[in-house]
């Protein structure tokens, strides 16, 4: 069983007991997080595709650690101009371990949040438009005056 999930702005294919590196999450090490934006779920050949997300599906995970990625060196040079610049960057990452994929777990929580709606005020019906009498041509009016 696997799922395609939107985690921190990236779409990832995850399975149970898999460890994934994602962009830095604000939670602390050891916290459990759930991702509700599941785009696709494959349950032993039975595929559910969402539009845009599968209703009631969620992925639960545990944050293992926060770390930095490998250093990326950016070197810029323009030949014969004496221009050289060197810059570096290390991406902030979070390592998460996928605990499980649930297909119908989020439906129960969503049902509890719904509250009875207050009765809506009756809609106002627009009055039919009354057309103004059409004016006659000026040529007919001048003939009547003469």
N, C-alpha and C positions, 0 to 999 in steps of 0.2 A: 504494500500500500504506500502510495506517495501522493504528494500534493504540491501544487505550484502556488506560492504565497508571496504577497507583497510585504516585504520586511524593510522598513526604513528607506522606502523609495526604490528598492530593488526587488525584482521578481526572482525567486529562487525555487528550485526543485528540492524538496526536503522529504525525508523518510524518518521513521521512528528510530531512535538511538543514533542519529547522525549528528555530527558536530559541524557547525557552519560559522564562518567569519562574516559578520555584517558590519555596516557603518555603526559608529558608536551610539549606543542606546543610553538614555539618561538614568536607568535603573542601577541599583547596586549589585555587586557580586553576590550570587546566591539567590537573588529574587527570581520568582517565577513570572513569566509574561505570557500573554496569549495574543495571537494574531488572528483577527477576525476577517481580514480581507483575503480569503482563499479563492483563487481564480479557477482552479481545476483540482479535482480529486479522482484518483484512480484506485478503486477498491477491488483488487483481484480481477481486473478486466472490465469492471463496470465503471465507466467514466462519467463523471458529472462535471459539466462545464457551466460556469456562472455567466451572468450577463449583468453587470461586470463581475460580480462575486457570487459564490455559491451560498445560498441562504442556509443559515444554521451551521455552517462548517467553521471550525476553528482549529488552530494549531497551538499547542501549549509547549513552552520551552523554559529552560533554566539557564540563567546567565552564569557561565563558567568563569570568565575573566575578562578584564579590559586590557588591551595592549596596543602597541603601535606596529604598523606594517613595515615592510622593508623600505629603505631610503631610496627615493627616486631623485636622480641628479638631472637638473635641467641646465644645459650649457648652450649659450647663444653666442654666435660669432658672425661678424660681417667682415669678409675678407678685404684686405687692403684699406681698411678704415680704422684699424686699431681698436675696434669695439669687441670686447669679450665680457660676458657676465656668466657667473656660475651661481646656481640656486639649488636648494634641496628641499625635499618635502617628505614627511612621514605621515601616512594616513592613520587616523585614530580608529581602531576596530574593537569589536566586542565578539567574543567567542561564546556561542550559545549551543546547548545540547537539546535536541528535539525530544520531548517526553512522549508526545502522542498526537494523533490526528483524530479529531472527532467530527462526525458528519452531522449529527443532529443535536449536539449538546447546547448550542447557543439558542435554539428555539424556545426552550423552557424559560431561560432568563429574559428573553424578549417578551414573552407572554406576560410575565409578572409586571413588567414596566408599563404596560398599557393600562390606562385609566379610562373610566367611562367618560365619554365626551358630553359636555353640556349641550342642551338643545340649541340648535342654531336658530337665529332669528329668521323669520320667513323672508324669502327674497322678494325684493320689490320688482314688480312687473312694470316695464316701461309702457307709458301710455302711447296709443297709436298716434302717429304723426298726422296732423291735419295739413293738407296742402292749401296754400293761399290761392285765391282765384287768379287765373292767368290774365295778364294784361293784354289788351288788344294791340294790334299794330298801330303805329302812329299814323300811317296812311289812312286807316279807317276812321281814326279820331278826327283828323283834319277835314275829312269829307263831311262828317256830321256837323261840324262847326259852321261850315259854309252854307 
